Amino acid sequence: MSEPTLVVVGAGHVAASAARALRRRGFAGPVVLLGDEPVAPYDRPHLSKERLASGSEAGLWLLDPDWCAANDVTLRTGTRVDRIDAGSGAVVLTDGGTVPADLVVLATGGRPRTLPGLDGDRVHTVRTLADSDRLRERLTPGRRIGVLGGGFLGTEIAAAAVTRGAEAVVFDLDPVLLARALGPGIGAAITGLHRRRGVDLRLGSPVTSVRPGPEGVEVDTDAGTETVDDLVVCIGIVPDTDVAVRSGLAVGNGVDVDAHGRTSIPTVFAAGDVAAHDHPRYGRIRVEHVDVAQQQAQAIASTVAGRAKSFADPHWFWTDQYDVNVQGLGLGGIRPDDVAITRGDLDELDGTVFWLRDGVVVGAASIERGEDISVARELLDLEIPVRPEQLADESVELEDLLEEEEVGV
Ligand SMILES: Cc1cc2nc3c(=O)[nH]c(=O)nc-3n(C[C@H](O)[C@H](O)[C@H](O)COP(=O)(O)OP(=O)(O)OC[C@H]3O[C@@H](n4cnc5c(N)ncnc54)[C@H](O)[C@@H]3O)c2cc1C
């Protein structure tokens, strides 16, 4: 009997991770990656960081063509998929062609959310390599760059803009950057960082309209009208479920998958930004973090290679703001009544917030303290009881909290 062919629809992070993970786990059939972009899979987080700030290509490409050739992994770029026809075991392309597929991993990611009327040469979104390269050309000294939305992407783009000598003005409804994602303490610290670096923060008032003007793009808020040379729209993404819908898959806020990444059609899996997975701690949730995309791809690879594995990771991510590294773990599951404990000095950009529920860590976010996040992961996974004062006390080694448990076991 011949080995099954596995096709990944969408050639981004999931595709690159799945290809490697399948081979590592001994999957012996052909692997075909179909992507509509004109280039091979690349590291998307680079696009708002190193690539945008400097044009760097270091670490950009995710798959080595020689490795693909040696491992029977076929990459077809510039290839747009219309739908999956699971009944006939094929993926149907928009040009009418078909690709045989016994198993499919749907990984179409997401596309930037926009607003009606927001278009034109001076309006940008950043999702693809081409988007990032086009925007970088506008980030020049003296140019005033508006950023609509002060989330992770918007703040990284503002940082890249001022790093390149442009002016950046960030518009956000919230009074504190990133507070909803990372809590008020870290949010305030990041807000201060951007102010000190010279970003013009227009926070706490809604943008009521945006229109092209004679001098640039005119942005209206309650506080007045601001004209910027270019406007970058960073108001989130929508999962790209078009292929899923045309294929008859169950779709809600993304493609519904079980803990193994399986969709409503058993031979079709989905992962990454497009997938709303069934998580043992958080219930159905769709996450837009690269580590989650990669781990989901690995779990699916294990399952199709014969060792069923569910994905139960507490969701880790990072963002770089200038040279400051920020990480988060388990934040999708934080509730308003969880107790936040601060360790270190957030305003000095050196600290961690832990969230406790019933004396157990359920999430953490850090500035320049990735090592605290590693310990938080262990505390969370093992549900080791800790006292708030132990977490807050810098004279207590966090690792000792793990060892206390090991001694006690
Ligand atoms: C600028 C930027 C910065 C980011 N920074 C961070 C960060 O710092 N930390 C973090 O954790 N995450 C970050 N992310 C999020 C991270 O990149 C995503 O979570 C990750 O890319 C998801 O991988 P994916 O494979 O699901 O989707 P993608 O990597 O988006 O790949 C999907 C691919 O499918 C293609 N496709 C769609 N429809 C079709 C079709 N019909 N036929 C063929 N191909 C199709 C798309 O064109 C795309 O190439 C960032 C994202 C962006 C855009």
The ligand as a Gaussian input file, in Angstrom:
#p B3LYP/6-31G(d) Opt

LIG

0 1
 C        3.915000      41.606000      11.356000
 C        3.613000      40.476000      12.297000
 C        4.338000      40.352000      13.464000
 C        4.077000      39.294000      14.338000
 N        4.804000      39.204000      15.498000
 C        4.563000      38.182000      16.350000
 C        5.308000      38.062000      17.556000
 O        6.172000      38.880000      17.870000
 N        5.048000      37.010000      18.364000
 C        4.096000      36.083000      18.055000
 O        3.903000      35.139000      18.831000
 N        3.369000      36.160000      16.916000
 C        3.582000      37.199000      16.065000
 N        2.839000      37.304000      14.906000
 C        1.801000      36.308000      14.623000
 C        2.385000      35.118000      13.852000
 O        3.123000      35.553000      12.763000
 C        1.244000      34.218000      13.426000
 O        0.645000      33.689000      14.598000
 C        1.732000      33.070000      12.523000
 O        2.246000      33.585000      11.330000
 C        0.577000      32.113000      12.218000
 O        1.015000      31.124000      11.339000
 P        0.016000      30.454000      10.280000
 O        0.804000      29.411000       9.577000
 O       -1.248000      30.132000      10.958000
 O       -0.344000      31.641000       9.261000
 P        0.589000      32.453000       8.275000
 O        1.999000      32.444000       8.733000
 O       -0.096000      33.771000       8.095000
 O        0.504000      31.653000       6.902000
 C       -0.706000      31.519000       6.182000
 C       -0.372000      31.491000       4.720000
 O       -1.487000      30.984000       4.001000
 C       -1.618000      31.694000       2.802000
 N       -2.962000      31.483000       2.244000
 C       -4.132000      32.017000       2.662000
 N       -5.154000      31.596000       1.873000
 C       -4.608000      30.767000       0.951000
 C       -5.150000      30.029000      -0.137000
 N       -6.460000      30.045000      -0.422000
 N       -4.304000      29.295000      -0.896000
 C       -2.981000      29.255000      -0.632000
 N       -2.410000      29.949000       0.381000
 C       -3.224000      30.691000       1.167000
 C       -1.316000      33.109000       3.239000
 O       -1.019000      33.959000       2.147000
 C       -0.100000      32.869000       4.126000
 O        1.083000      32.852000       3.381000
 C        3.070000      38.364000      14.029000
 C        2.323000      38.508000      12.843000
 C        2.588000      39.564000      11.988000
 C        1.789000      39.715000      10.719000

